[in-house]
Structures are given as C-alpha cells and as structure tokens.
Amino acid sequence: MARLTGKGALITGATGGIGEATAKVYLREGAKVMLVGRSADKLAETRERLGHTDATATFATDAADEAGVRESVAATIAAFGGLDIVFANAGTEGHVRPLTELTTDDYEQVLRTNVVGPWLTIKHSAGALTERGGGSMIVTSSIAGAVGFPGLSAYVASKHAVNGLTKTAAIELAPANIRVNAIAPGMIDNRMLHSIAGRIDGDHPDAVLEGVMPNIALQRLGRSEEIAELALFLGSDESSYCTGSVHLMDGGYVAA
C-alpha cells in the first residue's frame, strides 16, 4: 500500500519548487492534495503539470490572510473529506541588503509571510487534524534558522522564529496527537536561491553559488525532490515519534 493512502494534505507555497515537488510525491503515495498559493494562474499551471486529477484541488490566498487561510482549510475538508497533513511551506526571501538599509515595511513583509503565515496555517488546521484523531504538520524553516547570513536579516530572523513556533506548537498540540516538525533546507537549486545569488551579484550569480560550495560538505546544491522525500517521511505514519524537531537537510553546511 502507498504510504499516504486515504490522507488529505494541504500544501502552501505549492507553486514553488519544494511545494510542487512535495505535492508530486504525496500524490505518488496516495494522498489527495490541496494546492495553496497566491496566484490562481500559477496554481492552475502547477495542477496541470501534476496531472489535473480528482486527487488535486487549488485555493488561491495569501499566506498571511487569516480569512483566506481559514477558508483554504474548509475547502480541503469539503474536497477530500478531511485533513491529515499540513505543509506550511510558503515563504519569501525579501530584500538582500544591510539591515541598516531596510525599511519597516521590508521587515514586516518577510515576517508576515514567513512567520504569521505558518502560525495561521497551524492555528486554523489544528481543529481539522484533531477531528481526524491527529496528524502531521510540517513547516519550512531554513539553515538561516541556525546561522546568520549578511544581507538577509529579516529572512534569518523569520526562520529563527519559525523554529520556535514549531517547538511550541508541538508541545501544545501533542495532546491531540498532532506532530509538528520543521524542515530546514540548505542551498537548494531552486528559484529562491538563484534570486538571492542574483541580488548579491547580478552580473555573476553563478560565481556566488560557486563561492558557497566549500561550506557544503557534500559539495553540491540540493534538489527540491530531496526535500520532498523528507516531507513524505514527516507526513507519513513512519515518523510517529517525531515532533518538535528542526530537521536540517543541508548537505552538511551547518556541520562543515
């Protein structure tokens, strides 16, 4: 039997590399998946790439829009009969510039998406998972929740906050048999990493990426599909004793 047969899942940031890769893996393992993102057009394109089956549905909302988040959970229950796995994956890197040059709006935009967004997803899905007798929540953190990076103070602050949110939610929701874990990706070969590299040096983004290689023990970038496989483990019953943890998946960056 597939590892997620009979489970309903909700993925925010579903049009990004990690979100789409995880949706593909979840579908492969028998889950039904609600794809959530800001752009209805991008959601439709993502669903089409995934096969446009009855096992997928879409809902367009901003990650930090409380009414929209609440409605996305209700739409998942209406579409699939229940909710068992929540992947709060939506995120933004924000501007890449010294903290002395950031505005309050710059900072708040990142914190709203990366911290308020996951909190709202956890808040409004907890009841649905409780009704199913428990389930799994996963939040996307980052190695930026473990170390600092110049020019990314808002992003780094947001991911440190995500780690604290994960641990607190795990404690509070444990009586309902809800597990809460974070995945902390390292340098993943996707849009966000290339965007950051381009903002650091628009003329030589490849050189920026080459410059980080000595800090990665495995000497390569990661792939969204590798993160998706960890999200599968954490979403499945195989991780039944995992909660409150931040799971680094960084090729040894923090260890090196």
Summary of the structure (lengths in Angstrom):
residues: 256
radius of gyration: 17.4
end to end distance: 38.9
largest distance: 54.2
contacts: 917
relative contact order: 0.15
helix: 52%
strand: 16%
